[in-house]
């Protein structure tokens, strides 16, 4: 985004706007038409992000950018992708606010598919995802959606494609947006917003909406098999390195060597092992460059070496994990603060979580080093009421306070006022914000107190 964030127009063009949506960072995740274009990325970072995604990490917009720029096949488009895109394009031809629903079972890629649709339509719509699930923020979300629609002059407006992951706020959000349209007296020939409602259901009843189930179709199976083979070939060297690490307990039996003329070699210390490996290679019909079958043989060899029948190696005892150690507290200098804790707390866990994420992302943009982010134990407060007649008290409600801490390191003293001004302006309602120097007591506050266990340990010590 060399020229700044761009918004798509109804005529297929783009307009460049400023950062007028910075006040809504905790409400909407706005996807620019030129997202990530022209931005430099380290290849190792992109590889790590891609690897994390295929290992099960939640998707983010950068995953789709990497997929789009890749020479190989990118993220697989499920069978419902084209239908969703077609339905959304048809809805744009109709006046008024409309909704396209995507039903999906947990863990089958529904969120990924919905985000993939937004990424594919970012040049035709103004795409955004609703981050908050609090009913208190619905009016603010509606304002943000209207502002996103009207960004630019009257001739450059465009429909907002809004991803909503919470079905409970959808109806109220629709009503609120319609009220805002009436208040601002917006007259338009195209819909202001189209909702893409991503609905999570354990059991899905067949209907006219797009449904994504845990069972793959034959076409999807073929695509996933091809992708699996592609990833196996791409990370062949990584698998080889992983195998060396896993074979370390058997280093006196199997050694890995590097030869300039013939490449990598595996030497067996016993003919029985070599014979068994040869038999496995023959059974799998491994070709010289068939990395998929070769990797399967490696796994089988590793498993057989671990069986008691061969009794060729003694396993090393697993090392016990060390307890979490307190990091050294940095002291302040003349130009920078030491270790600071930015604490966010409130009763709505979703708002607290998103606001802490916003602070973390803001630190990354400002170049502020974030040492770590963590959650504090949830505190429960009982609200007691007294009976109208009598002196007995009873519990009326229990309030749970959720807290998140973003720990900063070496914050520049000149940058601190600007940083504080930005996060205070974007502080959501009902969320408390504080900043203080990190102490040893703050470290111990991260862990839940266990008085019963501590009492027993004290008795044992006596």
N, C-alpha and C positions, 0 to 999 in steps of 0.2 A: 504494500500500500504506500508506494512512494509519494503519491500526491494526496494522501489522506484517505480516510474511509469513504467509500462510494456507495450510493444507494441506486438501485435500479429504478427505471421509470417505466410507465405503462407503454411507451413507444419502443421499448427495447434498448434505450440508451442508459447512461449512467451520469449521475451528478455527484460532485464531491462536496461533502459537508464537513463541518467541524466536529468537535466532540460534545455536541449538545446533549447527548444521551448519557453523559457521565453520571448524572443524578439518578439514573435508573439502572445502574450496573447490578444492583442487588435484586432487581425485579425482572429484568429481561436480559437474555443473552442474545444480542443483536448480531446477526450474520451479515457481514458486508458483501457487496457484489464482487469486490476485488480482494476478498479475504486472503491474507498471506502473500499476495502477488508482489514480487519484487523484494521480499524480505529475505535476508541471508540466514541460512540455517546450517549448523554444523552437521555433516553427514552422520557422525556417531549419534548425535541427538535424535535425528530422524530414524535411524536404525533401531535405537532403543525404544522410541515411542511406538514404532511399528511392531516390534517384538512384544512389548507389553500388551498391545491390543490383542495379538493372536494368542497370548497366554491367558487372556480373560479379563484384562483391565477394561473399565468402561470407556466407550468411544468419546473422542473429542473432535473438534472441527479439523485439527491438524492431521488426524488419521485419514480423513477424506481428501485433504490436499495432497498428502503423500501418495495415496492411492491413485489420484488423478495424474500425478506427475510421473508415476512409476512406468518403466518400460514393460514390465510384466503385467499380468492381469491384476487388477486392484481388488478392493473389497467386493465380495460377491454380492450381486443384486438378486434378492430373493424374488420369487415368482410374483409377489404382490406389488413389486415396485412400479412396474409400468401401469398397472391398473390405478394405483394411488395417484400417480402423476396425471393420468388421463382424467380422473374424476376431479382433481383440483383445477385443471385447466378448464373443464366444463363449468365448474362452479364460478369461475371468474367471468364467464359470459352472462351470468344471471345477476340481477340486482339484489341488494340486501346481504345480510350476514348469513353465512352457511357453514356447515360443519361436515368434514370428512372423517369417518371413524376407522381406526385400525385396532382390531382386537388381537391380543397376543397372549400366549401362555408364558408364565415366568421362565426366564432363562433361554428363550428361543430366539432372541435377537430383535424384539419389537422396537426397542428404543433405537438400536442401530439402524434399522430400516427407516424409521421416522426421520432421524437426523440425515440419513442418506438422501431422502426425498427433498428435504430442505436444502441440502448442499447442491443437489442437481437443479433446483429451481431458483437459486439465489440471483441469477441474472434476469429472471422474469418477475419475481416477487421480492418484497422486502421481508426477509425471513427473520424470525426470532423465536426463542423458546422462553416460556414462563418459568422463572426460577422459584418463585415463592408459592407456597400453598396456604398461606394464611388468609382468612376472609377479611382481615383488617387491611390488607394491601390491594384489594380488588379495585378500589377507586383509583389508586395510584397506577396500577397496571393499565387500566383503561385509558388514563391520561397519556401514559407512555406509548400505547398502541396508536392513539390518535396523532400524537406528535410524530411518530415514525411514518404514518401514512401521509401527513401533510408536509414532511420535510422537503424543502425546495419551494420553488414558485408553484403557482396554481396549475401550470401546464406540465409539471414534472411529478405529480403525485402518482402513487402506485399502491396496489392492494398489498396488505400485510398478510403473510402466511404465518400463522401463530401456532406453534407446537405446545399443546397442553397435556401434561402427564397425569393430571388429577381431574377425574371426571366430576368430583364434588363441587369444584369451583367454576365449572364450565358455564352452567346456566346463569349464575349470578354475574359472571364476567360478561356474558353476552348482553344481559340487561344493562349493566353499567356502561358498556361501550355505546349502546343505543342511546342512553341518556346523555352521554358526552357529545355524541353526534348532534343531538337535538339542541343541546346548550350552545354549541359552537356554530350552529346553523350551517352545517356542511351539506352541500347539495352535490351529488356526484352521479355519474352514469355507470360507475363500476363499484363492486363491493369494497367497503373499507377494510374488512378483514375476513379471512377464511380460516377457520379453526381446523387443525389436524389433531384430533383427539386420540391419544394413544392410551387405550384402555387395557388394563392387565386383568386377565381372568384365568382362573385355574381350569375351569371347564368352559368351552366355547360352543354355543349353540349355532348351528349353521343358519346364516342369514345373508342379506344382500351386501353386507359390509365386507371389507377385506379382513381376513382372519389368518393369523400366523400361528401355526401349531408346532409342537415339538417334533412331529414326524416330518421328515424331509420328503419332498416329491422326487421322482426319478431324475428329473432334470437338475434339481438342486443337489442330489447325491453325486451326480456326475461332476458338477461344478466344484463341489467340495473335495472330491477325490483328486481332481486335477490340481486344485490349489494346494492340497496336502503334498502332492508329489513335487510341485514347484517349490514349496518352502523347504522340503527335504533336500532338494538339489542345491538350493540357495545357501543353506546352512550346513552343507556337508562337512566343511572344515571345522565348524563349531562342534558338530557331533563327534568328529574325530578327537578334538581336544577334550570334550567331555568324557569320552571313553577312556582316555589316558588317565584322567583324574579318578574315574571310577575303578580303574584297574590297579590303582596304586597299592592296595593291599596284596596284590599278586605280582609285584614288581620283580620278585625273584624267579617268577615263572614265565612272565611275558614282558618283553621290552619293546619299546617303539623307537625306531631309528629313522634318521633323515639322510637320504642319499641324493646327491646332485644329479646323478645319471638316471636312477630308477625311481626317485621320489621317496615316499614314505614306506617303511618296511615294518613288519611285525615279526619278532623272533620268539620262537617257543623253546622253553628250556627242557621240555619232555616230549618225546615222539607221540605219546598217547594224546596229548593236547593238540598237537599239530594234525594228527590223523582225524581227530574228531572235528576240528575246524574245517578240514578239507571235505569231509563228508557233508557238513552243513552247507558249504558253498555249492557242492554238487546238487544237494537236494533243492536248494533255492534257485538253482540255475542262474547264478550271479554272473552278469556280464561285467567287463572291465569298468564301465562307467555307470553301472546301475546302482546309484547311491541308496535307493529306497530298500532294495533287497539286502544290500551289504550292511546297512544299518541294522536291519532285523537280525542278521546273522551275528553281528556284534553283541546285540542284546542277549541272544540265546547263549553265546559263549560265556558272557558275564554271569548269566543265571546258573549255568551248569558248573562254573567254577565255584559258585557259592553253595552248591548242594553238598550235604555231608558225605555222599558216596565217594567223591574225589578226595576229600580230606587232604588237600594239598596246601592249604593256607590257614592261618589262624587270624580270625578277624580282630581288628584293633578295637578296643573298647571305645564307645562313643564318649566324646568329651561333654561334660556337663556345661550347659549354657551359663555364662556368668550373669549375675544379677545386673539390672540396669544401674549403671554408674553415673553419678552426678558429673556433669561437664564443668570444666573450669569457668568461673565467672570472670568475664573480661572487665577490666577497670576502665574508667573514662579517661580520655585524653583532653588536651586543650581544644581540639577541633571536632571530637566525636564522643558520643556517649558510649558507655560500655554495653552490657547485656540488658536489654529492656524487654519487658513483658507488656504486650498490648492485649488486654483482657476484654472479651466480649461476653456478655451474659444477658439472659432473658428467659421468659417462660416458654416461648415458641422455639423449639429446637431447630426447625427448618430455617427460620429467619436468622437465628444465631449462626448456624452452619454456613449459610450463603454469605452473610456479612463477613465472617472470618475468611472465607474464600476470596471475597472481594478485596479485603485488606492484603491478603497474600499476593494476589495478582497485581495489585497496585504497587506493592514493594518490588515485584519483579520488573515492572515498567519503570520505576524510579531508580532501579539499580541498588536497592537497599537489600542487604544480605539478611536472609531469614535463616536463623539457626535451626529452628524446628517449630512445628505446630502440634498442639496436643489438646486433649479434652480434660477438663477437671471433673472429679466425681459430682454427679448430680445431687443437688441438695433439695430436700423436701421440707416444706413449711406447712404446718397444719393451721388452718383458720378456724378458730374456736368461736362459738356463739353461746350466749347465755339464754336460757329459756325465759320466756316472758314472765312466767310466774315460777319463781324458784331461783336457786343459786347454782344449779348444776350447769356445767358446760358440756357441749357436745361438738364433735368435729363437723364443720359445715363443708369444708373442701380442703384439698391438699394441693398446694402449688409446688411445682417442680421447677427449680432454677437450673438451666443448662449453661455451661461456661466453656468457652474455647480460648486458648492462648496462642497468639502468634509472637514468637520470641525473635527479637531483632538483635543484630550484632553490629556494633560500630556504626550507629546511625550518625550521619553527618549533622553537626549542630546547625549549620546554615539551612539544611534541607528539612529539618524537623518541623519548623512552623508551617511550611507549605504542606508537608505530609499530614500534619494534624488538622489543618484547615480542610483538606480534601475529605478525610475520613469523617470528620464531624459534620460536614455538609451532607454527606450521604448516609448518615446514621439513621437506621429505620426507627419507627416508633416502637416503644416498648423494649428497646435494647439499650443496655447500659454499657458504656465504654470507659475504660481506664487505662492509664499507662504508668508504669513504675519500674524502678530498677529491680532486676532479678536478685533474689536472695536465696539462701539455703532453705529458709522456711517455705518459700514458694515451690522449691523442688519437692519437699516432703508433702506438700499439699496435693500433689498429683496422685498420691496413692491413698486408697481407702483405709481408714483406721479399722483395725481389727482388735478391739479391746479384749475379747475373750481369749483369742490366741496369744496376745501379749501377756495376759494374766497367767495363762498356763506356762508360758516360757519363763516368766519370772519365778513361778513356783519351782520349776525344774532347776533353774539356776541357784535357788536357795538350797 
